[in-house]
Amino acid sequence: MTSSSQRHKTLLVTGGAGFIGANFVLQAVADGLKVINLDKLTYAGNPDTLAQLKGNDLHVFAKGDIGDRTLVAQLLAEHRPTAVINFAAESHVDRSIDAPADFIQTNVVGTLGLLECVRDYWRSMATEEQAAFRFLHVSTDEVYGSLGAEGLFTETTPYAPNSPYSASKASSDHLVRAFHHTYGLPTLTTNCSNNYGPFQFPEKLIPLVIQKALAGESLPVYGDGKNIRDWLFVGDHCTAIRRVLEDGRVGETYNVGGNAERQNIDVVGTICDLLDGEGPLSSGADRRSLITYVRDRPGHDRRYAIDAGKLKRELGWTPAHTFETGIADTVRWYLDNQPWVARVLDGSYRMERLGA
């Protein structure tokens, strides 16, 4: 990523203590970029994930909200980033069912505040600096709604969000588009499929199943388990964002997918088999016997699948991981990092069901 390092040496990253954001920060700093990391440290923001960056001059952490205009303006003025990457969001669908107002506040009102601060900062730049600047907004494929048995989401698929979470992200996407067309702010948007990998908060399917299967607990699967997602290894997602930041066309949207459609029940079964390979339950039973079907989530979209062809054609990006290699690496990471998981679970979240 040398050319990206040369073009954008200092980044303001929002939500950089969350799952995807922290993986991005770790990758960027390892590649020599300076990262100003703004995170509110809610339930999903974990400073433990960034422990290896302690004392590293290339990482500056600021605790705060993207909607705090005074703080955002101060960080922009002090550090003069050449790009802003916005990961900050309330992102757990089940939580959005329980508390939709929180999602509107962060994902819509907060994003608006961030955009206004960045617009004003960008306007203060010299013409050459303005041309080089980028605001990259990280979004989700859930804004497109639900697919039938056939077809793929493309960048021109109409928005049809079905949960408070996806509606709030759709709103933020529209705000980013509007700031480009109204004010000329040089924006980029990425819409990704389901991420998985190291440092994921254990309320999401894959880390939740890993932890419960290790403990020999019941493995809850929503509905009939045949909901389909396109799975994207988080490290691949981060390299895609770097490619879009480096060479993406201003004002454009790029879909990022893992080319790895799987039914939820098959994902759960694969994790069970990998863990059985590491060592059996004390009872001697296969972990697949722990699978329990539970009442489906309200508004649960049936299928998501991404066409990432534009990203491949224009920027040459394809995922480095297949689902098989990515899920094996992920299971191994959780086995090797149980102290990190234990510290996460010392907090308020105990792997209970939300959004029922």
C-alpha positions in Angstrom: 0.0 0.0 0.0 3.0 2.3 -0.5 1.2 4.7 -2.9 -1.7 5.1 -0.4 0.9 5.9 2.3 2.4 8.6 0.0 -0.9 10.1 -0.8 -2.6 10.1 2.6 0.0 10.1 5.4 -2.4 11.3 8.1 -5.9 10.0 8.5 -8.8 10.9 10.8 -10.5 7.6 11.5 -13.9 7.6 13.4 -15.0 4.5 15.2 -11.5 3.2 15.2 -11.9 1.1 18.3 -14.8 -0.9 16.9 -14.4 -4.2 15.1 -13.8 -3.1 11.4 -12.4 0.3 12.4 -9.8 -1.2 14.7 -8.7 -3.7 12.2 -8.3 -0.9 9.7 -6.3 1.2 12.2 -4.0 -1.6 13.0 -3.3 -2.3 9.3 -2.8 1.4 8.5 -0.4 2.1 11.3 1.5 -1.1 10.5 1.9 0.4 7.0 3.3 3.7 8.3 0.3 5.9 8.2 -0.5 8.3 11.1 -4.0 7.7 12.5 -6.0 10.1 14.6 -8.6 7.7 16.1 -11.9 9.2 17.4 -14.1 6.7 19.2 -16.9 7.1 21.7 -16.1 3.8 23.3 -19.6 2.5 23.6 -20.3 -1.2 24.1 -18.7 -2.1 20.8 -15.7 0.1 21.1 -12.8 -1.8 22.8 -9.5 0.0 23.6 -8.1 -3.5 24.4 -8.1 -4.2 20.6 -5.6 -1.3 20.2 -3.3 -2.3 23.1 -0.4 -3.1 20.7 -0.4 0.5 19.6 0.3 1.9 23.1 3.3 4.3 22.9 3.2 4.3 19.0 3.6 7.9 17.8 1.6 7.0 14.7 -1.6 6.4 16.7 -3.4 9.3 18.5 -6.5 8.3 20.4 -9.3 10.7 21.2 -12.4 9.7 23.1 -15.5 11.4 21.8 -18.5 11.5 19.7 -18.6 12.2 15.9 -21.5 14.6 16.7 -19.2 16.7 19.0 -18.5 19.5 16.5 -16.1 21.3 18.8 -13.9 18.2 19.2 -14.0 17.2 15.6 -13.1 20.7 14.4 -10.2 20.7 17.0 -8.8 17.4 15.8 -9.0 18.5 12.1 -7.3 21.8 12.8 -4.6 20.3 15.0 -3.6 17.2 12.9 -4.5 18.4 9.4 -5.5 14.9 8.0 -5.7 14.5 4.2 -8.5 12.0 4.5 -11.3 11.1 6.9 -12.6 7.5 7.1 -16.0 7.2 8.9 -16.6 3.9 10.6 -18.4 5.3 13.5 -21.9 3.8 13.8 -24.3 2.0 15.9 -24.2 -1.3 13.9 -25.9 -4.2 15.7 -29.3 -4.9 14.1 -30.8 -6.5 17.2 -30.0 -3.5 19.3 -31.6 -1.2 16.7 -34.9 -3.1 17.3 -34.7 -2.4 21.0 -33.4 1.2 20.8 -33.9 2.7 17.3 -33.4 6.3 18.6 -29.8 5.6 19.5 -29.1 4.6 15.9 -30.7 7.8 14.5 -28.7 9.9 16.9 -25.3 8.4 15.9 -25.8 7.3 12.4 -27.8 10.2 11.1 -27.4 13.2 13.4 -23.8 12.3 14.2 -22.8 11.8 10.6 -24.4 15.1 9.7 -22.3 16.9 12.3 -19.2 15.2 11.1 -19.9 16.1 7.5 -20.4 19.7 8.3 -17.2 19.9 10.3 -15.3 18.2 7.5 -16.9 20.4 4.8 -15.8 23.5 6.7 -12.2 22.1 7.2 -12.0 21.2 3.5 -13.2 24.7 2.5 -10.3 26.2 4.5 -7.7 24.3 2.5 -5.7 25.5 -0.5 -7.0 24.5 -3.9 -4.4 21.7 -4.3 -5.1 20.3 -0.9 -8.8 20.3 -1.6 -8.3 18.3 -4.7 -6.3 15.6 -2.8 -8.6 15.4 0.2 -11.1 12.5 0.6 -14.0 11.7 2.9 -14.7 7.9 2.8 -17.9 6.7 4.4 -18.1 3.0 5.3 -21.6 1.6 5.0 -23.4 -1.8 4.6 -25.2 -3.9 2.0 -28.2 -3.9 4.4 -29.3 -0.6 2.9 -30.4 -2.5 -0.2 -33.0 -4.6 1.7 -33.5 -8.3 0.9 -32.7 -10.3 -2.2 -34.7 -13.2 -3.5 -33.1 -16.5 -4.5 -31.3 -15.0 -7.5 -29.5 -11.8 -8.2 -26.8 -9.6 -6.6 -26.7 -6.1 -5.1 -24.9 -3.6 -7.3 -24.1 0.0 -6.7 -27.3 1.0 -8.6 -29.7 -1.3 -6.6 -32.5 0.9 -5.1 -32.3 1.3 -1.3 -35.0 -0.6 0.6 -33.8 -0.8 4.3 -35.9 -3.1 6.5 -34.5 -2.5 10.0 -33.9 0.6 12.1 -30.2 0.0 11.7 -30.2 -0.2 7.9 -32.6 2.7 7.6 -30.2 4.9 9.7 -27.3 3.8 7.5 -29.2 4.5 4.4 -29.9 8.0 5.7 -26.2 8.6 6.4 -25.3 7.3 2.8 -27.7 9.9 1.4 -26.2 12.7 3.5 -22.8 11.8 2.2 -24.0 11.8 -1.4 -25.8 15.2 -0.8 -22.6 16.8 0.6 -20.7 15.8 -2.5 -23.4 17.1 -4.9 -24.3 20.2 -2.9 -21.0 21.4 -1.6 -18.5 19.5 -3.8 -16.9 17.6 -0.9 -14.8 14.8 -2.4 -16.6 11.8 -0.9 -16.4 8.0 -1.4 -18.8 5.4 -0.1 -18.3 1.7 0.4 -21.1 -0.8 1.1 -19.8 -4.1 2.4 -21.2 -7.5 3.1 -21.1 -9.3 6.5 -17.6 -9.0 8.0 -16.0 -11.5 10.3 -12.5 -12.0 11.7 -10.4 -11.0 14.7 -11.6 -8.7 17.4 -15.3 -9.0 16.6 -17.7 -8.2 19.4 -19.2 -11.5 20.5 -22.8 -10.6 19.9 -22.4 -11.2 16.2 -23.1 -14.7 14.7 -19.6 -16.1 14.2 -17.9 -15.0 17.5 -21.1 -15.8 19.4 -21.2 -19.3 18.0 -17.5 -19.9 18.7 -17.8 -18.9 22.3 -20.9 -20.9 23.0 -19.6 -23.9 21.2 -16.4 -23.8 23.2 -18.5 -23.7 26.4 -20.8 -26.5 25.2 -23.8 -24.2 25.3 -26.8 -24.2 23.1 -26.2 -22.6 19.7 -29.2 -20.4 18.8 -30.0 -20.2 15.0 -32.7 -17.8 13.9 -35.8 -19.2 12.1 -34.9 -22.1 9.8 -31.2 -21.1 9.5 -31.4 -20.6 5.8 -30.9 -16.9 5.7 -28.0 -16.2 3.3 -25.2 -13.7 3.8 -22.1 -13.0 1.7 -19.2 -13.3 4.2 -16.2 -10.9 3.9 -13.0 -11.4 6.0 -12.3 -8.1 7.8 -8.7 -7.9 6.6 -9.9 -8.1 3.0 -12.4 -5.3 3.7 -9.7 -3.1 5.1 -7.5 -3.5 2.0 -10.5 -2.7 -0.2 -11.1 0.5 1.7 -7.5 1.4 1.2 -7.8 0.8 -2.5 -10.9 3.0 -2.7 -9.3 5.7 -0.7 -6.2 5.6 -2.9 -7.8 5.5 -6.4 -11.6 5.5 -6.2 -13.5 8.0 -8.3 -14.8 10.9 -6.3 -18.5 10.8 -5.6 -18.7 7.1 -6.4 -20.0 4.1 -4.4 -18.1 0.8 -4.3 -19.6 -2.5 -3.1 -17.2 -4.7 -1.2 -18.1 -8.5 -1.0 -16.3 -11.7 -0.1 -17.8 -13.8 -2.9 -18.7 -16.3 -0.2 -22.5 -16.8 0.1 -23.4 -19.2 2.9 -26.6 -20.1 4.7 -26.4 -19.2 8.4 -26.8 -22.9 9.4 -23.9 -23.8 7.2 -21.7 -21.2 8.9 -22.6 -22.5 12.3 -22.0 -26.1 11.2 -18.5 -25.2 9.8 -17.5 -23.6 13.1 -18.7 -26.7 15.0 -16.6 -29.0 12.8 -13.5 -26.8 13.2 -13.8 -26.7 16.9 -14.5 -30.5 17.1 -11.2 -30.9 15.2 -9.5 -29.0 17.9 -10.9 -31.1 20.7 -14.2 -32.8 21.5 -16.7 -31.7 24.2 -16.3 -33.3 27.5 -19.5 -35.3 26.8 -18.0 -36.6 23.6 -20.9 -35.2 21.6 -20.5 -33.4 18.2 -21.0 -29.7 18.6 -23.6 -29.7 15.8 -25.8 -31.4 18.4 -25.9 -28.1 20.3 -27.7 -26.3 17.4 -31.1 -25.0 18.5 -33.6 -23.2 16.3 -35.1 -20.1 17.9 -37.8 -17.6 16.9 -36.7 -15.5 14.0 -35.7 -11.9 14.3 -38.3 -9.3 13.3 -37.7 -8.0 9.7 -34.9 -10.6 9.2 -33.8 -10.1 5.6 -33.6 -13.5 3.7 -30.6 -13.0 1.5 -27.8 -10.5 0.9 -25.2 -11.0 -1.9 -22.8 -8.4 -3.3 -21.6 -7.9 -6.8 -18.1 -6.4 -6.2 -17.3 -6.3 -9.9 -16.9 -2.6 -10.1 -14.2 -2.7 -7.4 -12.4 -5.4 -9.3 -12.7 -3.7 -12.7 -11.7 -0.2 -11.6 -9.3 -0.8 -8.8 -8.1 -4.4 -9.2 -9.3 -5.6 -5.8 -10.4 -9.1 -5.0 -10.6 -10.8 -1.6 -7.5 -12.7 -0.6 -9.4 -15.1 1.7 -11.9 -17.8 0.7 -14.6 -18.5 3.3 -12.8 -21.7 4.2 -9.4 -20.0 4.9 -11.0 -17.0 6.6 -13.2 -18.9 9.0 -10.3 -21.3 9.9 -8.1 -18.2 10.6 -10.9 -16.7 12.6 -11.6 -19.7 14.8 -7.8 -20.1 15.4 -7.6 -16.4 16.5 -10.4 -16.8 19.0 -8.8 -19.9 20.4 -5.5 -18.1 20.8 -7.1 -14.9 22.2 -9.5 -16.1 24.9 -8.2 -13.4 27.4 -9.3 -10.7 25.0 -12.8 -12.3 24.8 -13.0 -12.7 28.5 -12.3 -9.0 29.1 -15.0 -8.1 26.6 -17.5 -10.3 28.4 -16.6 -8.7 31.7 -18.7 -5.8 30.6 -22.5 -5.4 30.3 -23.0 -7.8 27.4 -23.2 -11.5 28.4 -24.2 -13.1 25.0 -27.9 -12.8 25.8 -30.4 -12.4 22.9 -31.3 -8.9 21.9 -33.9 -7.5 19.6 -36.6 -10.2 20.2 
